[in-house]
């Protein structure tokens, strides 16, 4: 517990942590702005245009912001720890230190994720009213839950990549690639590879866990819910296990 408390103190005492979390939570403001724009477009539209008007689920659009923010926080919690050598000297067995960092980063993700996802859901529904056909909470919660959880997964993924690569730029580059670059490449591959590889991308997993359609996205939807859930957990756990193994073989 003393190691966990120490890591929590480190995160709280670094100004960049507050900035990163603030930007992540700012996704709610971004969603409000998008909803405001959508309201203006709807109100200026003709009746026939309004009848066919559709809007994306804004919580799934803006969740990329806290995902990347927690991923970056996870990376920096290791690569930018200025007293890491001292911490490892105090805690000779290295896995408790990594576990403590994972607990702090994962815990923050479990708070930030639901705040942003649920905050965006209720705020956008309240702003849009009955202008667009949108899903209610009873229908949406199977997607909202794994989408919220994915923020913590990104945090742990970032931490694992930071330990493995020992480079802030390299680990953050991999995170951005997973979110932006790889899906675009996979989406342009010929079938059946686009569908197969798109189904295992981290962005596809929340909807696959819920058994929802991904027909209008670059992702595939071949995985059943259980397999998608296990794969989402793998994205968080596998880099941490690789980092823990490498810590036994080399210096931090």
NORMOSUL-V238955 format. One record per backbone hydrogen bond with DSSP energy under -0.5 kcal/mol. NH is the residue of the N-H (numbers start at 0). CO is the residue of the C=O. Records with the same first field share a line. If there is no record, write none. Layout:
# NORMOSUL-V238955
NH->CO, CO
This chain:
# NORMOSUL-V238955
4->0
5->1
6->2
7->3
8->4
9->5
10->6
11->7
12->8
13->9, 10
14->12
16->13
17->13
18->14
19->15
20->16
21->17
22->18
23->19
24->20
25->21
26->23
27->24
28->25
29->25
30->26
31->27
32->28
33->29
34->30
35->31
36->32
37->33
38->34
39->35
40->36
41->37
42->38
43->39
44->40, 41
49->45
50->46
51->47, 48
52->49
57->55
59->56
60->56
61->57
62->58
63->60
64->61
65->61
66->62
67->63
68->64
69->65
70->66
71->67
72->68
73->69
74->70
75->71
76->72
77->73, 74
78->74
79->75
80->77
81->79
83->80
86->82
87->83
88->84
89->85
90->86
91->89
93->91
95->92
96->92, 93
97->93
98->94
99->95
100->96
101->97
102->98
103->99
104->100
105->101
106->102
107->103
108->104
109->105
110->106, 107
111->107
112->108
114->110
115->111
116->112
117->113
118->113, 114
119->115
120->116
121->117
122->118
123->119
124->120
125->121
126->122
127->123
128->124
130->127
132->52
133->131
139->135
140->136
142->139
143->139
144->140
145->141
146->142
147->143
148->144
149->145
150->146, 147
151->147, 148
152->148
153->149
154->150
155->151
156->152
157->153
158->154
159->155
160->156
161->157
162->158
163->159
164->160
165->161
170->166
171->167
172->168
173->169
174->170
175->171
176->172
177->173
178->174
179->175
180->175
181->176
183->179
184->180
185->181
186->182
187->183, 184
188->185
192->189
193->189
195->191
196->192
197->193
198->194
199->196
200->197
203->200
204->200, 201
205->201
207->203
208->204
209->205
210->206, 207
211->206
216->213
227->223
228->224
229->225
230->226
231->227
232->228
233->229
234->230
235->231
236->232
237->233
239->235
240->236
241->237
242->238
243->239
244->240
245->241
246->242
247->243, 244
248->245
249->245
